[in-house]
Amino acid sequence: MSVPSGGRQIVIHGIAMILAGLVWGLVIPLTPYPRLALGAHIQFETNGLLFTALGLLLLTLPHHVGRKSLWVMLGSTWATWLMALSEAANGWWGTVQMLPISAGQSGATGGEPWQELAIKLTHITAAFGLILSWTLLMIGFLKHDPTSSSTNVLVPQDKTW
């Protein structure tokens, strides 16, 4: 996968997360634990913006981000989707272990053990993926030699503009 292709895919994931969050916002009042469902809405919106920014930075600024790093970033989008979807399900499950403050505010009493585990695993995986993605992007920017003519940026080669 090329950097322009991967960057574009990350932007699409980000925009899709924003749209999913907007639609999910309509469902929040229908859940047994609306405070937990609101957390999913916030996750969709915030992470959608983060991934949109990540993809746009890959596409517009000169950097030295390689294919392996790009695959990590794209994998991070999928992990974040799973996390946000598990939070949406948590609007019905009412788990308490991973998000005790929100769960306490919502009156949740705890979910089944497999539900608690699903929330934990998806949150931890997505958190590490996001941290690693932004670290790799920063390293890619720092490793870029501004005097070099080679970049991983999607820009027109015609210099008349």
N, C-alpha and C positions, 0 to 999 in steps of 0.2 A: 504494500500500500504506500502510495506517495504521501508526502506531507500535505499538499493541497487537497487531495482526496480525503485524508483522515481529518484534516481541519474542518473541511466542509461537513463531514459526518458528525463531528462533535458539535458544530453549530446547529445542525438539524436536531440532534438530541436535545440540546439546550432549549431550542424553541419549542420542541414537542413537550418538554417538561413544563415549560411555562404555560402552554395551552392546557396540559393535563391538570395543572394546579388551578387554573381558572375554572375549568369544568368541575373539578373536585370541590371547589368552594361552594358550588350549588348544592352539594350532597351533605355538607357538614351538619346542617340542622336535623337531618334524618337519622343520624347515628346515635347509639345509646351513650357514647362518650364524646360529645362534640369538642371538648377541649383537646383530646387526643387527635381527633380528626383535623382540627385546626393545625396541629403540628405537622400533619402530612401536607396540608395546603402550603404552609410556610416552607417546608422542605422542597416541594416541587418548584415553587417560585424562586427561592434563593439559589438552589442548585442549578435550576434552568438558566438563571442569569450568570452564574459562575461558568457553566459550560459554554454558554454563548460567548462570553468574554474570552475564555480559553481558546476556543476555536478561532475567533476573530484575531486574537493576538498571533496565533500560529500562521494565519493567512496574510497578515499585514505587516508585521515587524520582522526585521532580519534576525535570524537565530540559527542555532546549530543543534536543533532537535532532530534526533535520528529516528529510524523506523521502530526500533524496540521501544523507545520512549513514547512514540506515538501509539503503539499498541497498548501500552500501560494506560495512557490517557483514555483511549477508547474503551478499554476494559473497565476503567473507573466509571465511565458513563453508565455502563450496564449494571455495575454494582450499586450505583446510586439509584437507578431505576428500581432495583429490587428493594432497596431500603425505603424509598418513598412509597412504594406499593405496600410494603409490610406495615408502614405507619398508617396508610389508609385503612388497611384491614384492622389495625389496632383500634380504630374508631368503633369497631364492633367487639373486638376481643377484650379490651380493657386490661392489657398487661401492665405490670407495675415495676418490674425489676430494672429495665433499661432507662426508663423515663419517669423516675419516681416523683418529681415535682409536678409534672403535667398530670400524671396519673392521680396524684393526691388531690389536685385541683378539680379533676373531673369526677372524683368519687369512684374510680375504678378499684376493683377488689382483686384483680389478678386474673391472668388467663391460664389456659392449659399449659403444662410444661413445654410442649412442642411449640406453642405460640410464643412463650417467653424466649425460648431458644432461637426461634426464627427472627424475632425482633433483635436480639443481641447479635446474632451472626451477621445479619444484613447491615446493622449500624456500624459494627466494628470494621467489616470489610469495606464499606463505603468510606468511612472516615480515613482509613489507611490509604485507600485509592485516591481520594482527593488530596491528601497531604503529599503523597508521592507524585501525583500528576503536576501539582503546582511547584514542587521542588524540582522536578525534571525540566519544567518550563523555565524556571529561574536559572538553572544550570545551563540550559540551552542558550539563553540570552547572554549569560556571563561568558560562555565559551566562544561566542561569536566574535570574530575579528572584524572590526568596522572597516579596516583597510582592504579586506578580502572582497573579491567580486562575486564569490559564490554565496548564495543565500538560499534558504528554503522558503522563499516568499513568493506568493502568487501575484506577480506584477507584470504589466505589459512590457515586452522587450522593446517596443517602439518608444524612443526617447523624445518624440515630438510633442508630447503632452506636457 
